């Protein structure tokens, strides 16, 4: 199992940062390799991604979600195994620290080699930087889902 953690400070209020993160269908605009995310219902999403030159599809389920605090997920179907959590920390009224932690099981030689040389770390760092640029350029979120999903 591979793991990466990355934090980025974004110059928007915590509500805007959190609300934007809940707009999963916008992820292709700032996440490298993500072709599409389709929200199936309040807790499930279908992903189409490119990993190491291979197209992969999988579903994720939100396992815990609390507005302006955290969103946690795990894969529930498809050919990718991963889990993660994003937490939101108010630094002041206009600045939020977003911390992304992901765990995944690299499949095949290309993914295992990429994990070994830090490709995944760089991808998550780049995604965090692009999220910062995306939300700061907009100044506001594209939408919001304020539901609460308690941990089972």
N, C-alpha and C positions, 0 to 999 in steps of 0.2 A: 504494500500500500504506500502510495506517495502522498505527500502533504505539502501545502504551501499556505503561508499567511502573509497578507499584504494590507497595509493601512494607507489611506490617503485623506488629507484634510481638504474639504470642499468648502468654498466660500458661498454657501447658501444655508438658510435655516434648516434645522434637523427635519422639520416636516417636509420640506421640499426634497431633501436627499432621500428620505425614507419613501415618500410617495412615488418618486421617480423609480426607485428600485423595484417597486411592486408592479411596474409597467413592463412585464417580462417581454412583451412583443416588440419593445424598442431595443432589446439587447443586441440585435445584429448591428445597430448603429454605433456601438462602442466596444463590442466583444469580438476579438479576432477569432475567425473560424466558425462563428455562429451564423448559419445561413438563415434560420428562422426559429421562432418560438411561438407556438400556438397555445393559447390558454384554453384548456378543455373545460375546466370548472374552477371554483374558488381555490382549490388546492392542487390541481394537476395541470401540468404543461407538457406539450410534446415538442422536442428539440430536434433540429436537423443541424449537424455540425460537420466540419471537415477537420479531421485529426490526422496529421502525418500523411496527407494526400488521400486519405480514405474518407468517404462520406459515411457518417454514422447517424442513426436515429434512436432516440430513447425517450422515455417519459420520466418526469420527476414528480414527486409529491411533496408539498410543503408539510413538514412535520411539526413545526412550531412557528408562530408568527404573532408578534406583539407590536402594535403601532409605535413607531419612533424608537424601537429597541432592537428587534432582531427578526430575521427571516432565516429559517433552517429548512433544508430539503435533503431528499435522498432519491436516487433513481429507483424506479419500480418496474421498469420494463425496458427492453431493448438491449443493445450490445455494448453499453457503457455502464460501468459501476463507479458511482461517485456519490459523495455527500458533502454538504457544506453549510456554513452559517455566515451571515453578514450581520454585523452589529453596527449600531449608530450611536455616537456619543456627542452630545451637545458640548462644544467647547465655549461658545458664547452665542449670542442671539443670531449671528450671521455666519457661523463657522461650525461645521460638523466633521467629526472623524468617522470615516467609514472603514471598517475592518472586515476583510474577506478571508475566510479560512476554508480551504477545500481539501478533501481527501479523495483519492481515486486509485483505481487499480489499473495500471497501464496494461493494455492488451497488445500482444504481438511484439515483434522485434523493434519496429520503428518507434512505437510509443515508449517501450522500455528504454531504448537508447536515448530518446528525447528527454525522458524523465531523468536519466542518469546525468545528462550534461546540462540540466537546468532550463530546458526549453519551456517547460510548464511554468516555472517560476517567472520567467521573462514574460510569458503570455499573460499571466494574472497581473503582474506589475503594469504591463501595458494596458490591460483592460481597466484597471483602477485609474490610471492616468487619463485614459479616454473618457471614462465616466465623469471624472472631474471636469474635463474640458466640455463635455456634452451638457452637463447640468449648469455649469457656470455660464456658458454661452447663451443658454436659454433663459437663465435667471429664475425659472419656475419649472415645475414638473409638467409632464404632458398629460397626467391623469393621476388617479389615486385609487387604492383599495385599502380601506381602513379596517377590514375585518380582523378578528383575533382567532388564531388557531392554537388552542392549548396543547401542550406536550402531553402525549398519551402516557 
